[in-house]
Each structure stands twice: as C-alpha cells, then as structure tokens.
Amino acid sequence: SYPRDAADWKGRFIHDLAAALDTSGQAKVALWGPSGTLPGHVTSANSDSDSAWLAEMARRGGVVHLLRNSPIAGMRYANGILSRLRRACRRTHADLYHVNWLQLALGLPDDARPAYVGVLGSDFALLSLPGMVGLLRRAFARRRIRLAPNAEWMGPKLEANFGDVAEIRPNPFGVSRAGFDVERRPAESPEWLVVSRVTRKKLGDLLEWGDGPFNGKRRLRLLGPRQETLELPEWIIHEGHTNPDQLREHWFPRAAGLLTLSRHDEGRPQVMIEAMAAGLPVIASDLPAHADLIHQGETGWLVSSPEELVDALSKAEQGSIRTDVGANARKWIHDHIGTWDDSAARCISAYRDIVRQDQIHASA
C-alpha cells in the first residue's frame, strides 16, 4: 500500500519515511509500490505495467483483502507482487534494498545485494504459518540482512528464528514534528476517539465492553474506513475516514483520550504513537504491542476487563491525572521514538553499517 495523496491513510508510514530519508540528503530513494504523490526527489521504480497492475489490485481491495475473500485471486496477486518486485530490483543499481514487510524479502533477486527489512505486526504474525520461517531463512542466507522490527518486543522471536542469518536491530517509526506541538483543549463532555479500520479484530472488545460506559454523557467517535460488514451500535459515532493532518488539527486537541481494544496482530500501532506525542492519555487492550508503549498509570492504561475499562476512563477524565499522563506520554515518545527524521537517521546509520560490512566481507 501507499497513499494516493495527503488525505489518504493507507501506507502513510512509507511516504513519511521516504520523505525523511530524502530530506536528509544522505540517501537517494527509488520507491516501488502503488502510485501516489512522491515526496521531494524520491523517484518511482515502477514500470508502466507495474503501476497499472498495482492500481488494479488496489481497486479490488488489496492483496490482504483478496487473500481473505478470494484466495485463488489473492495468491495470484501475491505471486505477482514478488515477481514484479524482483524485476524492479534487477532494473536498479541500488547499493541496498529497503523492504517493508518480511514477506516481500521473498521477492528480492538472487544478486547478493544487502537488504534492510522492516518488520511490522501483521507480517510478524506470518511467522506462524507452516514453512514461512524456512522460506525466509533461505532468502536471507543469500545476502547480508538487517531485520528492523518497529518494536523491541518482536526481537526475541526474530533472534530465535533468524539470529544466525540476520542481524536484528529495532527501529521504531517516528512522528511528524508538528505532532509534538498539538495544543490540548478537551471538550467539557468527555469525548473519546477510536482510530481504526472497522474490522472485528481491530475493534476487539469494544462492542461488548463499551455498551454502558458510552451510553450516557461520555461520547465515543470512531474514525476509520469500514473493511468488514459490522453493525455498529448507536453509541458509536462513526465519522469515516481520517488522516494524520486531520487528527492533529481537529480530533486530538478536543479528545479526552484515545481508546483501542484491538485483538489484531499489531507491531507498534502508529496511531497510538501519534496520540501520545500529542499528549493524549491512551487506554489499550493488554497486548504485547500495546504494553511496549504503555506504562500503567504513567503514560496510559492497559485493560483486560470491562471493569478495568470503566476505572481507566474515570481516572483519565480527571483533569490533573489527564494532564500528567498526557505529558508523560508525550515525553516518552519524544525521548524513545522521536520524529520521522530520527527514524530516517537510524535507517541511514543501518544502511552504512550493512553496506560497509558487506564490502569488508566481499574483500576478505
């Protein structure tokens, strides 16, 4: 995925990271993926055929949607992604490949060029599929590899599966500098945000646990596209699509906090990072991806039952607690994650290490 324009939420992290790499002046970036507005001096690595083919895949809902709902067509597109990516790599003269999502490393050509492979939550979950670890190990053994999960909690499993064929160094995604400058003006009547694709796993326990806490003075607004047919209760105010600029400028300033009760395979949810950078208290389900960000009662709350949700909502709506937790969350994101420029700097440092080690190995 890749955003078509500034209002599109899909694949936004790819655009923002590419923009920061380009702005650094230390990397020349050619991007292969669905067509959209490319930042700065970033160029497209697509052929005309690639762009048309990827546009048709997006029109049909994307490869994940197709794999879930039309497995035969989904497998055809999955194989097409890998074969087209392989041809695109062969057309380039890159010093290094930067691949987002583990499974795309299967599409790299057998040319021994080093690779930096980002790992998110959804592709991390694919390691449980039969044969996936073996396929990836064979792909990694052909070249020097840096695996870069966007959260530390993934490290032990990646080390256990690939530590002998790849180097593992986490690199979290950043936030825009403007994200730290949001001025909070919470509404008098508490108004909570859920920013999520509308699927059963992404909403998680919300539909069951929220019926009660959000049936009175307290309101809940759901921002995100419908991707499954779910009947939403009346107490959920569904606002439809959103994007990072709209969140920063309109929703984050007025919200009491961010709520996510997701049961989806998460890495380090970007919207949680952005909300915390803006000073919002966050209440989240007790998943490894959420526990990686939330320090209980300090930068937010992890909840495992309806009673814990009600208690966390009540605490977060107390003025002094809300202010302190929001300030703690903003500081933690600033100190431990930083901006997209910080994330890009970590990438560039990794690129240099990988290429240098590859050159030393080649000359030995």
C-alpha positions as CSV (number, residue, x, y, z in Angstrom):
1,S,0.0,0.0,0.0
2,Y,1.0,3.6,-0.5
3,P,-1.1,6.8,0.0
4,R,-2.5,8.3,-3.2
5,D,-2.4,11.9,-1.8
6,A,-2.2,13.8,1.5
7,A,-5.7,12.8,2.6
8,D,-5.1,9.0,2.1
9,W,-4.3,7.0,5.3
10,K,-3.1,3.8,3.6
11,G,0.7,3.2,3.8
12,R,1.3,6.7,5.2
13,F,4.4,5.5,7.1
14,I,6.1,4.6,3.8
15,H,5.6,8.1,2.4
16,D,6.7,9.8,5.6
17,L,9.9,7.7,6.0
18,A,10.8,8.1,2.3
19,A,10.3,11.9,2.7
20,A,12.6,12.0,5.8
21,L,15.2,9.9,4.0
22,D,15.1,12.3,1.0
23,T,15.2,15.4,3.2
24,S,18.4,14.1,5.0
25,G,20.3,14.4,1.7
26,Q,22.2,11.2,2.6
27,A,20.2,8.7,0.6
28,K,18.8,8.6,-3.0
29,V,15.5,6.7,-2.9
30,A,13.6,4.9,-5.7
31,L,10.3,3.6,-4.5
32,W,8.4,0.6,-5.9
33,G,4.8,0.4,-5.0
34,P,1.3,1.6,-5.8
35,S,1.2,5.1,-7.5
36,G,0.8,8.2,-5.3
37,T,2.4,11.5,-4.6
38,L,6.2,11.0,-4.2
39,P,8.0,13.4,-1.8
40,G,10.9,15.6,-2.8
41,H,13.4,13.9,-5.1
42,V,12.1,10.4,-4.5
43,T,11.6,8.6,-7.8
44,S,9.4,5.7,-8.9
45,A,10.9,2.3,-9.5
46,N,7.7,1.2,-11.3
47,S,7.4,0.3,-14.9
48,D,4.2,1.5,-16.6
49,S,2.9,-2.1,-16.4
50,D,3.7,-2.2,-12.7
51,S,1.7,0.9,-12.0
52,A,-1.4,-0.3,-13.9
53,W,-1.2,-3.7,-12.3
54,L,-0.9,-2.4,-8.8
55,A,-3.7,0.1,-9.4
56,E,-6.0,-2.8,-10.4
57,M,-5.0,-4.8,-7.3
58,A,-5.8,-1.7,-5.1
59,R,-9.1,-1.3,-6.9
60,R,-10.0,-4.9,-6.0
61,G,-9.3,-4.1,-2.3
62,G,-5.6,-5.0,-2.0
63,V,-3.8,-8.3,-1.6
64,V,-4.8,-9.0,2.0
65,H,-8.4,-8.4,1.2
66,L,-8.2,-10.7,-1.8
67,L,-6.3,-13.5,0.1
68,R,-9.1,-13.3,2.8
69,N,-12.1,-13.2,0.4
70,S,-10.8,-14.7,-2.9
71,P,-7.9,-17.0,-2.1
72,I,-7.1,-18.0,-5.7
73,A,-7.0,-14.4,-6.9
74,G,-5.2,-13.4,-3.8
75,M,-2.4,-16.0,-4.4
76,R,-2.1,-14.9,-8.0
77,Y,-1.6,-11.3,-6.9
78,A,0.8,-12.3,-4.1
79,N,2.9,-14.1,-6.6
80,G,2.6,-11.2,-9.0
81,I,3.9,-8.8,-6.3
82,L,7.0,-10.9,-5.7
83,S,7.8,-11.4,-9.4
84,R,7.3,-7.8,-10.3
85,L,9.4,-6.6,-7.3
86,R,12.1,-9.0,-8.4
87,R,12.2,-7.5,-11.9
88,A,12.1,-3.9,-10.5
89,C,15.2,-4.7,-8.3
90,R,17.0,-6.1,-11.3
91,R,16.4,-2.8,-13.1
92,T,18.0,-0.7,-10.4
93,H,21.7,-0.1,-9.5
94,A,21.0,0.2,-5.7
95,D,23.6,-0.2,-3.0
96,L,21.0,-1.7,-0.8
97,Y,17.3,-2.8,-0.7
98,H,15.0,-1.4,1.9
99,V,12.0,-3.8,2.2
100,N,8.8,-3.1,4.2
101,W,7.2,-6.3,5.5
102,L,9.1,-9.6,5.9
103,Q,7.3,-11.5,3.2
104,L,8.4,-9.0,0.5
105,A,12.0,-10.2,1.1
106,L,10.9,-13.3,-0.7
107,G,10.8,-11.2,-3.9
108,L,14.4,-10.0,-3.8
109,P,16.6,-11.2,-6.7
110,D,19.4,-13.6,-6.1
111,D,22.1,-10.9,-6.6
112,A,23.7,-10.9,-3.1
113,R,23.0,-7.2,-2.5
114,P,22.4,-6.4,1.2
115,A,18.9,-5.6,2.5
116,Y,17.3,-3.8,5.4
117,V,13.9,-5.4,6.2
118,G,11.3,-3.6,8.3
119,V,9.1,-5.9,10.4
120,L,5.6,-4.8,11.4
121,G,2.9,-6.7,13.5
122,S,1.0,-8.2,10.6
123,D,4.0,-9.8,8.9
124,F,5.5,-10.9,12.2
125,A,2.3,-12.9,12.7
126,L,3.0,-14.7,9.4
127,L,6.0,-16.5,11.0
128,S,3.4,-18.9,12.5
129,L,2.5,-20.1,9.0
130,P,3.9,-23.5,8.1
131,G,7.1,-23.2,6.0
132,M,7.4,-19.4,6.3
133,V,10.4,-19.3,8.5
134,G,12.2,-21.8,6.2
135,L,11.4,-19.7,3.1
136,L,12.7,-16.5,4.8
137,R,15.8,-18.2,6.0
138,R,16.7,-19.3,2.5
139,A,16.0,-15.8,1.2
140,F,18.2,-14.2,4.0
141,A,21.1,-16.6,3.6
142,R,21.7,-15.1,0.1
143,R,22.8,-11.7,1.3
144,R,23.6,-9.6,4.4
145,I,20.4,-8.8,6.2
146,R,19.4,-6.3,8.9
147,L,15.9,-7.1,10.3
148,A,14.4,-3.9,11.8
149,P,11.2,-4.6,13.8
150,N,9.4,-1.4,14.7
151,A,9.1,-2.6,18.3
152,E,11.5,-4.3,20.7
153,W,9.1,-7.0,21.9
154,M,9.5,-8.8,18.5
155,G,13.3,-9.1,18.9
156,P,13.5,-12.4,20.8
157,K,11.4,-14.4,18.4
158,L,13.2,-12.9,15.4
159,E,16.5,-13.7,17.1
160,A,15.5,-17.3,17.7
161,N,14.4,-17.8,14.1
162,F,17.0,-15.7,12.2
163,G,19.8,-14.7,14.5
164,D,22.3,-16.9,12.7
165,V,21.4,-15.5,9.2
166,A,20.5,-11.9,10.0
167,E,21.3,-9.0,12.4
168,I,18.3,-7.8,14.4
169,R,18.1,-4.1,15.5
170,P,14.7,-2.5,16.3
171,N,13.9,0.9,14.7
172,P,10.6,2.4,15.6
173,F,8.7,4.7,13.2
174,G,8.6,8.3,14.2
175,V,6.0,11.1,14.2
176,S,5.9,14.4,12.4
177,R,7.5,17.3,14.3
178,A,4.1,19.0,14.3
179,G,2.7,16.1,16.3
180,F,4.5,17.2,19.4
181,D,3.0,20.7,19.1
182,V,-0.7,19.9,19.4
183,E,-2.4,22.2,21.9
184,R,-4.9,20.2,24.0
185,R,-8.4,21.7,24.6
186,P,-10.5,18.7,25.7
187,A,-14.3,19.2,25.4
188,E,-16.2,19.6,28.7
189,S,-18.2,16.5,28.0
190,P,-15.7,13.6,27.6
191,E,-15.2,12.6,24.0
192,W,-13.0,9.5,23.3
193,L,-11.5,8.5,20.0
194,V,-11.1,5.1,18.4
195,V,-9.0,5.4,15.2
196,S,-9.2,2.1,13.4
197,R,-10.2,0.2,10.4
198,V,-13.6,-1.2,11.0
199,T,-13.0,-4.9,11.3
200,R,-13.9,-7.3,14.1
201,K,-10.4,-7.9,15.2
202,K,-9.4,-4.3,15.1
203,L,-12.4,-3.2,17.2
204,G,-11.7,-6.2,19.5
205,D,-13.7,-6.0,22.8
206,L,-15.1,-2.5,22.1
207,L,-18.6,-3.6,21.0
208,E,-19.1,-5.6,24.2
209,W,-17.3,-3.5,26.8
210,G,-18.3,-0.1,25.5
211,D,-22.0,-0.7,25.9
212,G,-22.6,1.1,29.2
213,P,-19.6,3.4,29.6
214,F,-20.5,5.2,26.4
215,N,-24.3,5.2,26.7
216,G,-24.6,8.5,28.6
217,K,-22.7,11.8,28.9
218,R,-19.5,10.2,27.7
219,R,-19.2,10.0,23.8
220,L,-17.1,7.8,21.5
221,R,-16.2,8.7,18.0
222,L,-14.8,6.0,15.6
223,L,-12.5,7.3,12.8
224,G,-11.6,4.9,10.0
225,P,-12.9,3.1,6.9
226,R,-15.3,0.1,7.0
227,Q,-13.5,-3.0,5.8
228,E,-15.9,-5.6,7.1
229,T,-19.7,-5.6,7.3
230,L,-20.3,-4.9,11.0
231,E,-23.4,-3.4,12.6
232,L,-22.3,-0.6,14.9
233,P,-24.4,0.3,18.0
234,E,-25.9,3.7,18.3
235,W,-23.4,4.8,21.0
236,I,-20.6,4.7,18.4
237,I,-20.5,7.9,16.3
238,H,-18.7,6.7,13.1
239,E,-17.0,9.6,11.4
240,G,-15.5,7.6,8.5
241,H,-12.0,8.2,7.0
242,T,-9.4,10.4,8.6
243,N,-5.7,11.2,8.1
244,P,-2.8,12.4,10.2
245,D,-3.3,16.1,9.5
246,Q,-7.0,15.9,10.4
247,L,-6.2,14.0,13.6
248,R,-3.6,16.6,14.7
249,E,-5.6,19.7,13.7
250,H,-9.2,18.7,14.7
251,W,-9.6,15.5,16.7
252,F,-6.5,15.3,19.0
253,P,-6.9,18.7,20.6
254,R,-10.5,18.2,21.8
255,A,-10.5,14.5,22.7
256,A,-10.4,13.1,26.2
257,G,-8.1,10.4,25.0
258,L,-7.5,7.5,22.6
259,L,-9.1,4.1,23.1
260,T,-8.0,0.8,21.4
261,L,-9.3,-2.6,22.5
262,S,-7.9,-4.3,19.4
263,R,-7.2,-8.0,19.1
264,H,-5.4,-7.6,15.8
265,D,-1.8,-8.5,15.2
266,E,-0.1,-5.2,16.0
267,G,3.6,-4.3,15.9
268,R,3.6,-0.8,17.4
269,P,0.4,1.0,16.5
270,Q,1.3,4.2,14.8
271,V,-1.9,6.0,15.8
272,M,-1.0,5.3,19.5
273,I,2.4,6.8,19.0
274,E,0.9,9.9,17.3
275,A,-1.8,10.3,20.0
276,M,0.8,10.0,22.8
277,A,3.1,12.5,21.1
278,A,0.1,14.9,21.0
279,G,-0.4,14.5,24.8
280,L,-3.4,12.2,24.8
281,P,-4.0,9.6,27.5
282,V,-4.3,6.2,25.9
283,I,-6.4,3.2,27.1
284,A,-5.5,0.0,25.3
285,S,-6.1,-3.8,25.4
286,D,-3.3,-5.7,27.1
287,L,-1.4,-6.9,24.0
288,P,2.5,-7.1,23.7
289,A,2.3,-4.3,21.1
290,H,0.4,-2.0,23.5
291,A,2.4,-3.0,26.6
292,D,5.5,-1.9,24.7
293,L,4.2,1.7,24.8
294,I,2.0,1.9,27.8
295,H,3.4,2.2,31.3
296,Q,0.5,1.5,33.6
297,G,-0.9,4.7,35.1
298,E,2.0,6.8,33.8
299,T,1.7,7.0,30.0
300,G,-1.8,5.4,29.8
301,W,-3.6,2.3,30.9
302,L,-3.8,-1.4,29.8
303,V,-7.2,-3.0,30.5
304,S,-8.3,-6.7,30.5
305,S,-11.9,-6.4,31.5
306,P,-15.0,-4.1,31.3
307,E,-14.4,-3.1,34.9
308,E,-10.8,-2.1,34.3
309,L,-12.0,-0.1,31.3
310,V,-14.5,1.8,33.4
311,D,-11.9,2.5,36.0
312,A,-9.3,3.7,33.5
313,L,-11.9,6.0,31.8
314,S,-12.8,7.6,35.1
315,K,-9.1,8.2,36.0
316,A,-8.2,9.6,32.6
317,E,-11.1,12.1,32.8
318,Q,-9.8,13.7,36.0
319,G,-8.2,16.9,35.0
320,S,-4.9,16.6,36.9
321,I,-4.4,12.9,36.0
322,R,-5.2,13.5,32.3
323,T,-2.7,16.4,32.2
324,D,0.1,14.4,33.9
325,V,-0.4,11.2,31.9
326,G,-0.6,13.1,28.7
327,A,2.6,15.0,29.5
328,N,4.4,11.7,30.4
329,A,3.2,10.1,27.2
330,R,4.4,13.0,25.1
331,K,7.8,13.0,26.8
332,W,8.2,9.2,26.5
333,I,7.6,9.3,22.7
334,H,9.9,12.3,22.3
335,D,12.7,10.6,24.2
336,H,12.4,7.0,23.0
337,I,10.9,7.3,19.5
338,G,11.3,10.8,18.1
339,T,10.4,12.2,14.7
340,W,10.5,10.7,11.3
341,D,13.8,12.5,10.8
342,D,15.1,10.5,13.8
343,S,13.8,7.3,12.3
344,A,15.4,8.1,9.0
345,A,18.7,8.8,10.7
346,R,18.6,5.4,12.3
347,C,17.9,3.8,8.9
348,I,20.8,5.6,7.3
349,S,23.1,4.5,10.1
350,A,22.0,1.0,9.5
351,Y,22.4,1.3,5.7
352,R,26.0,2.4,6.2
353,D,26.8,-0.4,8.6
354,I,25.2,-3.1,6.3
355,V,27.0,-1.9,3.2
356,R,30.3,-1.5,5.0
357,Q,30.1,-5.0,6.5
358,D,29.2,-6.3,3.0
359,Q,32.2,-4.7,1.4
360,I,34.5,-6.0,4.1
361,H,33.1,-9.5,3.7
362,A,33.5,-9.3,-0.1
363,S,37.1,-8.2,0.1
364,A,38.1,-10.7,2.7
